[in-house]
Structure formats: structure tokens, C-alpha cells
Amino acid sequence: MLHRLVAGFALLLLAACFPVAPQVPLGPSYYVMRHLNTPQGVQDPDLTAEGQRLAALLPGFFQDDPPRTIFVSNTKRAQQTAEPLARALGITPRIYDPSDTAALVRMVQAETGGAVLVVGHSNTVPDIVEQLGGTRPAPLTHPDFGDIWHISPATGSTLKLRIDG
């Protein structure tokens, strides 16, 4: 017993001799997703029942890294995708013009102090991810719902995550 106590104390002393690396702030964290499930060929559709079900899962999905700001396009489907998460977080999504990706990226990059979520569209998500410093995803087709790209510009990493359940 005494040997274990002495060995443990020696390890603590040894660890104290090595400098601890300073914590480096990781900087912003961006999430980019396409709006959730919609019917094909409808002008500005509402989410389908499946899209609504998946949107209801977003508060749990972002439990460990909740966005402080949510950007949504001016379409019903993007706004309906973000609504359960925004309500759970007590924030109002900011509406952006989906035809002006450069302006959106400037607004996202101006945000400080936490994660940012952008809800876009199949034709805008690849550009948004790339312009925020992420690895450009392949083109999205109509059935491509539920993918979320997490971009950490400070580390240069892009993770493709998925909301499903």
C-alpha cells in the first residue's frame, strides 16, 4: 500500500515538471446544412412529415455545440428546418438572400462567440461550405437530405455529419 502511495506521489511530481501546452482557442465553428425533406417539383414547399420529424431532432443533435446564430434563406423550407432548434435555443434566425453567397459568408464570419448554423439549399451548400474554409462537398441532388457539414477553419477540418433517427 505504501509503495503504491509513494509511486502515485512520484508520478504527480514528475508530471509537474513538464510544462503544460497553452490552450489555443479553436476559433469559430460553422455548420452548414441543406433544408430538410421536401416534395420534388413544388415552388417553395413546406417540409414533408419526414422533414418535420428530422427538424424536431436538431435540438438534440446540437446539444453539445449549440449555435449562437442561425442563418436561414428566405424560403419556408429553410425556416421550417431551423424553427425547432431556434425555439429550443431561444434565438431568432437571421434571414439571408440565397442568391448572394458572398454576403452570407461575410455575415457568418463576422459572428463571434460560438457556433453558427447556416440552412441552405442543394445549389448553395457546396459553395457555402467551400467559402467558409471547408472541403467542397459533391453536388447535391433532390434526395440528399440530412447531411450537416461541420467546418473548423482554425484546424482546417470538415466533417460530414448526418441527422437521422
N, C-alpha and C positions, 0 to 999 in steps of 0.2 A: 504494500500500500504506500509506504513511504517512498519507494523507488518511483512509483507512478506519479506521485505528487511532485517530486524533485524533477522528473523528466518533463512534466507538464509546465512547471515553472521555467525550466531551461528553454523550452520551446517558445514561451512567451517572451523571454528576454532576447532570444535570437531574432524573433520576428520584429521586435522593437528596434533592432539595429539596422534594418533595411528601410530606406525611405519609401514612403507611400506615394504612388503616382498621383498628381493632382487630378481632380475631376474636371474633365473637359466637357463644357456644355455641348450637347449634340445638336443644338440649333432647332430649326423648325422641323415639323413633321407634317407631311401632306398626305392626304388620302384622296384618291380620285376614283369615282365610280360612274358607271352609266346608270341612268334611271332604271328602276326595276321593271318587271314584266308588263308588257302592253300588247294589245292585239295588233296584228300587222295591217298596214294599209289604211289606218284611220288618222285623220288630221287632229293633232293634239288630244290623244286619247287619255282616259283615266287609266290607272293601273288595273290590271286584272285582279281577280281574287288571289292568285298566287303572288302577284307583285305586292299586294297589300299585306299578305302573310309574311313575306320576306322583309318588307319595310318595318313591320312590327318587331322583327328580330334585331334591328340595328342598334337599339339602346344596349342590349346585351353584348353585341359584337364589339362596340366601342367602350365597354365598361372600363378597360384598363388604360385607355388613351382617348378620353372623350374630346371631341373637337370643341374649341372655344368659339370657332366661327364656322358657319356652313354657308357655302355659296351654291345657289340653285339657278338654273336658267329660268326664263320667263314662261315655261310650259307647265301645264298641270301635272304631267307625269314626273317631272323632276321635283316639283314642290311636294307632291304626294309621297314620293320616295323619302324625302328628308323629314316630313312632318312628325312621325312618331319620335324620332331621335331629337329633333328640335324641341318638341313638347317636353320630353323627359329631361332635357338639359336646361329648359327654361330660357332658350335663346330664339331669336327671330332670324331665320335665314335671310341672307342678302341676295337679291336678285341681280343677275348679270346678263349681258347680251351674248348669246351663244355664237353670234357671228363675229365677235371681237375677242379672240383668244388672247391676244397680246395684252389688252386692257385687263382681262380677268387675271392673267398671270401677275401683272403688276400689283393688283389688289391683294392677291393671295400672298405674294412675297412681302407686302407691307405689313401683314399681320404678324404680331409678336406675342409671345407668351403662351404658346400651346399649339396643339394640333389644329389643322384646318381640313375640312372636308369639302370637296367640290363634286356636285352631282351634274354630270354632263350627258352626252349623247354618243351614239355609236360613231358618228362622224367627227366628234370633237375630242373624245377621251384620249386617243393616241397623241394628238398634238399637245394637249394639256399636260399629260404625263411627261412628255419629252421636254417641253418648255419649262417645266418645274425642276428639271435636272434628272429625271428618271429615264430608264431604258424604255424606248418607244415600244408599246405593245403592237401586236399584229392587228390588222384591220378587224373591226368588229362587225358581225353580221346580226340579223334580227334576233336569232335565238340566244345570243351572247348576253345573258343577264346574270347578275350576281357576283361578278368579279370586282374586286377592290384593289387598286394599286396603292401600296404604301411607299412613299418616297422619302428618304432621309438624305437631303442634299449634303449634309456635313460628312456623311460616311460614303456617299455615292451609291447607296444600295436602293434597289427597287424590289419589293416583294409583291407577288401577285397572290392575294388572299381571296377567299370566297365566302360569301354569306349564303348558307343554305341550311336547311334543317328539317 
